[in-house]
Structure formats: C-alpha cells, structure tokens
Amino acid sequence: MNNQAIFCVTEKGIEIAKQINEKIPSDIFVIDKFNKNFGISFTSLKDTVSENFLKYKYLIFIMATGIVTRIIAPCILRKDIDPAVISIDEQGNFVIPLLSGHLGGANNKSKEISDILNSIPVITTATDVSGKIAVDTLAEKLNCKLDNLENAKKVTSLILQNKEVSILLPDNVKINSKNTEGIILISNKQNVEITKIIPKNICVGIGCKKGIRVEDLEMFVNEVFNSLNLNTESIKNLNSCWVKEEEEG
C-alpha cells in the first residue's frame, strides 16, 4: 500500500490524479460512475474516507474544500495523529493543505504537488506566511515527536511575536548532544515557555523464546528503556529475525 491516497469524484479529477500518480505513486479512489477500470471504486465518499482516514499519511481530495471539510470533520482526532489532508480544485489551479500542515507534512506535500501540476500552493499557517518556523515544523524536519503540543504552541506563539527563543545555551554550556539528560536554563524572565521534541531514532532488536506473549515483550522493552532513561516514543522500528515471524510475540 502506498502512503498517499487520492480521491476523485469527477472525470477531470481523475486526469489530475493520473498526473500526480506519474510522479508520486498513489492509491487512487474513483467514484463508481466515472471509473473505467482505473483505481479503486467507491460509492460513498463519506464511508470510504472514514475507513481509510488513518491508513494513509497523505489524503488528497480533488474537489471543493467545502466537501472535503464536511467529509473529514467526523474523523479528525489530534494534530499529532491526523494525516495530512490536501484539497485540489478540479482544474488543478490551487493546492490547499487543510489539515496537519506542519506535523503531517501537508504544507510541504502541497508544494511538491504544485510543482507537478504547475499550480499555486495556498499556505495559510501563520509561521509560513510570516517567514518563521514553528516548533512542530522543526520537529517534523528533524523527524522527531513533540513531547507536549500545548507547550509547543506556546513557544511557537513567542516566535510569531518576535520574542527571543533559545535552542542553545552559551558556548561553554552544551545541550546539543543527542543524549542530554539535564538542561541549565539561563534567563532573567520570570516565565519561560519550554518544550521538548523527541527524535525517533532508536531501532529495537527483539528475540524471544517460543510462546512468549506480546504483553511480556512489551513489558520487557519498557523495563529496558526505563533502566536506560530512554523514552519509548523514540522507537523508530521494532525488528526480529524472520525465523520468529510466526511467533505470537
């Protein structure tokens, strides 16, 4: 399965989907009445989107933004979970990121698609239009996970207000190590907003005896990570030898 899905409800939409698919392989969903042995047929857009909302990283709709907004509304959960949602008009004039512009990568994907279609990306997020970087954008670019969304919003707000926000302390105090366990904050401000982003850079290798339960493996991994003062949110992938592929764990 591709990590990108395109939904079409018109014949012109199908042509645009084909253009995108030539450059970025996609699963293309086409409404029954216009499907001529191309893509995945559907009859109900609402049901199809609901079934596939969390199965793809990018959901691209070639239709009016109003339709897309109504269709995705019941599916939206949280910005750190929701996929990137993009709307394109059926003439291919505008590419509009509607959801998860930063964390989900909708803004960057819209620019990529705009280059393919020679169209205009419509970016509305405050940090992008003001030429600044948001904390969640920084996390996305570093392939990291935000520790706390609310704190990230507060720090991003400071960036938008042109307030001073520090990443590194003075030269004699280093916190740019990947394994930092302590931070000294030097500031004369009474209230300082602080946030943390978590790199997803740990590959876990797991072996087990026959018949080990999933719960036991999960408990073991948690114990190891706790003993090493590591966050399980940093896990990039879990790996084991192919001879264990039939094991329950």
N, C-alpha and C positions, 0 to 999 in steps of 0.2 A: 504494500500500500504506500502511495506517495504521501508526503506530509502537507500537501496542498490540494484543496478541493475547490472546484469552480461550479457554480450553479447558474443555469441558463433557463430562461422562460420564453425566449424569442429566437427567431432564426438569425437575426443579426447578432444576438448574444452568442450564439454557437460559433459564428465566424471569429468573433473576438477571442473566445475561449480557445479556438484552434491556434490562433496567433500566439497566445501566451504559452500554450502547451508545447509549441515547437521549441521554445527557449527554456521553459521550466516545466518538466513533466508533472502532470496533474491528473487527479481523478475528476472527470467531468460528469456532472449530473445534468441531465436534459429532460425537460418536461415531455411527457409521452407524445403529445400531439405533434411535436416538432422533431422527434427523434427518428432519424433514418439510419438505424443500425450504427449509431455513434454514441459512445459514452454509456452512462448508467441511467436507465429510465426511471422516472418517478411520476406519481400522480399528485401527491400532496407535498407542496414545498414545506409547509409547517412541520409535518411529520418527519420528512426526510432530514431537515435541518436539526430537529430535536434528536434524532437517532445518531447523527454524525457530528454534533457540535463539539464534543470533546475528543473526537477521534483524529482530528487534524490540527496541525499547528497554524495553518492559514486557511481561512474560509473566504472565498472571493465570489461576490454576487454581481452578475451583470444585469442590473435592473435598478429601479429607482431607490434612493436611500430610504424613503418613507416605508416602502415594502420591507426592506431589509431590517429596519429598526423594529417594526412590529413583529417580524418573524423571530428575531433573535432575543427580544425582550424577556420571554419566559425562561430562556436558557442561561442568562448571564448570572455568574456566581461571584467571583472576585477577580481583580485585575491580575493577581499572580497565578490564576488558574485558567482564566478565559483565553481562548485562542485569539489570534489576530483576525479581525473582520474588516474586509475591504469591499467597497461598493464602486462599481464602474457603470457609467451610463451606456446604453446600448449603441451609441455612436462612437464610443471609445474616446470621448473628449476629455473626461475627468476621471481621475483615480483617487478615491476618498477613503482614507483609513478611518473607520468608525469606532473600533474597539481595540484596546491593547496596543496603542501606538508605540509605546516605548518597550515595556517588558515583553510583549508578544511579538514585537518587531514589525507591526503593521506599517509604521511610517517608512522604514527602510524598504520593505517589500513593495509599497506603493511607488516609491521612486524607481525601483527596479522594473516594475511593470510599465510605468510611464515611459521609460526608455524604450521598451519593446514596442509599445503602441504609438510612440511619438505623441503622447498626450500630456496633460497637466496634472501633477500631483497636488491635491488640495490638503495641505498640512495645517492643522489648526491648534495643535498643542502649544501652550504658552512659551515654553522654553525654546522650541524650534523656531517659532516666528520671531522671537527676540534674540536669536543667535546665542542662546545659553544652553548649558547641558543640565538635564535633570538627573537626580540620583538614580532613578530606575533605568535611565538610558545608560549611565555609567555602569550599572550592574549588568545590563544586557550586553554591552560591548566587551566587558571583562568575563562574560559567561559565568556570572555569579548570581546568587539568590539574595534577595533583600531579607534582612533579619526582621525588620518591622516596617510595614507600609506607612503607618501613621507618622513615624519618625522621619521616614524618607520624604514624605510630603512636606513636613515642617522645614527640613533642610533645603529642599528644592524651592520652597517659598522664599527662604532667605536669599538664595541665588537669584531669583527673579527680582527681588528688591535691591539687588546690587550690594547686599551685605557681604561682609568678608566671611568666607567659609574655608576652613583649612583642611587639607588632606595630610600634609606632612608637618611635623614639628620642626623646630630649629635644627640646623645641621648636626649638632652634637647629640641629638636625641633621635634615634631612628625607629620608625614604626612601619617601614616599607618591607619588612620581612613577611613572607607568606605565613610564618608560624608565630606571629606575635601573640603573646598571652597577656601583656599588660600595656596600658597606654597612659602616659602622663599628659594631661591637658593643661596648657599654659594659657590663661586668658584672664583679663580683668573684668569680663562680663559676668553679671550675676546669673543670668540664664543663658545656657548654651545648648542648642539642639544637637544631639549626637545620633548617628545612625550607623549601622554596620551592614556590609554586603558579604555574602558567604560564597567563596569560589566553589564551583562543582568540579573538583579536580582530583578526587580520590577514587581509584579503581580498586574494588574489593574482590579478592580471590577467595573462593569458598570451596572446601572439600568436606565431605561428611561420610560417616558410616552408613550402611544400608538401613533404611527405615526411619531416618531422622525426620521429625516433623518440621513444618515451616515455622511454627511458633518457637521451636527450640533454636533454629538457626537465627531467627530474628533476635531472640533474647541474647544469644551469644555475640552477635555483631554489635548490639547495643552495649553489652558489657565491655567489649574490647574498645569501642570508641570512647566510652566513659573513662576507661582506665588511661587512655592516651589524651584525654581532654580534647577530643575531636567531635565535631558536630556531624551527625548523620545526614544533615541536609547537604553536606559537601560530597556525598556519594554520587559519582558520575555514572557508574555502572557496576553491576554485580556479575561475576564471572565464575565459571566452573568448567571442569573437563567434560568433554562430550560423553564420556562413558557414564556420567551421572545424570544424563538428561531425562531418564525415566524415573528418577527418584522423586518422591513426594516433595522433599525439601527443596 
